[in-house]
Amino acid sequence: MTEPETYDLFVIGGGINGAGIARDAAGRGLSVLMCEKDDLAEGTSSRSGKLVHGGLRYLEYYEFRLVREALIEREVLLNSASHIIWPMRFVLPHSPDDRPAWLVRLGLFLYDHLGGRNKLPGTRTIDLRRDPEGAVIQDQYTKAFEYSDCWVDDARLVVLNAVDAAEKGARILTRTACVSTRRENGMWTVQLRDSRTGAVTSIRARAVVNAAGPWVNDVIGRVAGANSRRSVRLVKGSHIIVPKFWSGQNAYLVQNNDKRVIFINPYEGDKALIGTTDIPYEGAPEAVAADEPEIDYLITVVNRYFKEKLRRSDVIESFSGVRPLFDDGQGNPSAVTRDYVFDLDEQDGAPLLNVFGGKITTFRKLSEHALQRLQKYFPKMGGDWTANAILPGGEIPNADYVAFFETLRMDYPWMPRDLINHYGRLYGARLHEVVGNATSLDGLGRHFGGNLYEAEVRYLVRKEWAQTVEDVVWRRTKESLRMTPRQKADFAEWFQSEMADAA
Ligand SMILES: Cc1cc2nc3c(=O)[nH]c(=O)nc-3n(C[C@H](O)[C@H](O)[C@H](O)COP(=O)(O)OP(=O)(O)OC[C@H]3O[C@@H](n4cnc5c(N)ncnc54)[C@H](O)[C@@H]3O)c2cc1C
């Protein structure tokens, strides 16, 4: 019998936290294996509000540590991947019935000054009767504040971390569930099951990180047979996608009379992403879906502020995710901390590091802190390195995407503007790896609808672990939103016949 492969670190979960930790560890010289039971980011990390933000509303809950860390991370992440992360201005209409204007202004003053803001412009006050951002807002709202945060393609952030980890030597297994872990003589023996074939294999590892997000307790109990005094609280959040109904590039943030805030963000060019809700959730995380009362709630809040009235029939798509929040005993789901906490179980010299909570925004710091917690087990591993590192495709001079886009237009004069932007935004400086030697649209192979051509699909299968239609049209790209049902069906048929073996 052959000996199982042995790794320094085994990471359970290919969401943003697992992928971030695998990348950080591989860059420090550890041998790393990461397994994901479904697709990368198929859990919560493709279902977020897609903001790299300090979290203005967390100031009300005195989460100063988290907000400061997140504010600083905005520009760190912007510099590392300016193709998938970009600045956005948020217009917050003042509503006399909700928080007083002085309180909002004080929060924004702190937001501007808590740290890390060099590039992003600060807050300004807007007269909604005169400034263009006010044109779509109902007349009774006359004043607003405008502040900065950043937008991120969440699922691609996960994939880029996995690509970087793999390029630094990590092994990434998708559609592979960790089914058991047990300690033996100061090491872990781990059993993995290929979700497609059912085949079970064993590996060994010196340390295990449990980054299973909403499944973290399941892994502690069922998979590792361990205990933890900590746990996660599952809070569901849903979003709707509708046609965009304002002309600027800014987003809006509106307050509801239940004290919650709703984001109305420009999305995929001509659409808007609206969310989110905050509902305690006890079902299986895999089964989460937006329900009708949530969709009605989101539409009602928007209609309270905007002149144009959204209807149920405007909703193109909805999706829902489960926040794996660290359970700090708070009753109100909106008040539960958004900060992250570790639990290091060090029995028998074989560490298990459980990760509770954490946001997309703070994944890099969370990963750094996770590796610091494991430092004593790997005294020779490298130090912190990700603060100034670039994610794959982010090699864009001065993180200036606008100038980069102009260069691309000169390099690919035959490519339609929309398609250059699509490739530039998804692959950044690695665009040439997708396009290859093509010198015309024909050279990109079969066209499936929207911006999706065969060359891109083959790249995603070859380099980014795409194995199904949804991996391609929903998580690696958002072309699902641009394709007709007929085009999707044709693509599915082609993918099945052409790519099933390669994937
Ligand atoms: C509605 C909503 C809006 C949000 N908005 C924002 C936002 O705007 N900005 C922000 O910064 N954060 C936001 N968040 C928070 C953020 O999305 C999450 O905190 C983050 O995605 C959690 O990442 P994770 O890696 O811990 O979990 P996940 O992404 O869920 O990853 C865990 C992975 O582990 C895998 N797994 C589980 N068990 C096993 C096993 N036994 N074997 C192998 N794999 C396993 C799962 O399949 C899953 O893919 C939002 C969250 C929600 C729900």
The ligand as an ORCA input file, in Angstrom:
! r2SCAN-3c Opt
* xyz 0 1
  C     -26.122     38.560      2.104
  C     -24.682     38.739      2.464
  C     -24.043     39.931      2.144
  C     -22.709     40.099      2.469
  N     -22.099     41.238      2.062
  C     -20.788     41.401      2.300
  C     -20.129     42.526      1.777
  O     -20.711     43.348      1.050
  N     -18.816     42.672      2.070
  C     -18.139     41.778      2.824
  O     -16.958     42.020      3.074
  N     -18.736     40.675      3.315
  C     -20.033     40.458      3.049
  N     -20.676     39.342      3.502
  C     -19.937     38.385      4.325
  C     -19.110     37.422      3.483
  O     -19.782     37.062      2.304
  C     -18.815     36.151      4.268
  O     -18.367     36.472      5.555
  C     -17.744     35.313      3.597
  O     -18.087     35.066      2.251
  C     -17.567     33.992      4.334
  O     -16.567     33.276      3.685
  P     -16.144     31.847      4.197
  O     -14.965     31.427      3.397
  O     -15.982     31.858      5.672
  O     -17.418     30.922      3.924
  P     -17.937     30.270      2.552
  O     -17.782     31.181      1.404
  O     -19.293     29.733      2.789
  O     -16.927     29.079      2.321
  C     -16.950     27.897      3.094
  C     -16.791     26.737      2.129
  O     -16.564     25.532      2.847
  C     -17.076     24.470      2.062
  N     -17.235     23.287      2.905
  C     -18.072     23.134      3.957
  N     -17.918     21.908      4.516
  C     -16.952     21.279      3.799
  C     -16.350     19.983      3.862
  N     -16.715     19.089      4.801
  N     -15.401     19.646      2.939
  C     -15.026     20.552      1.973
  N     -15.576     21.791      1.870
  C     -16.514     22.147      2.773
  C     -18.402     25.035      1.566
  O     -18.871     24.353      0.425
  C     -18.044     26.494      1.293
  O     -17.758     26.747     -0.078
  C     -21.999     39.101      3.157
  C     -22.638     37.902      3.471
  C     -23.960     37.707      3.110
  C     -24.625     36.404      3.373
*
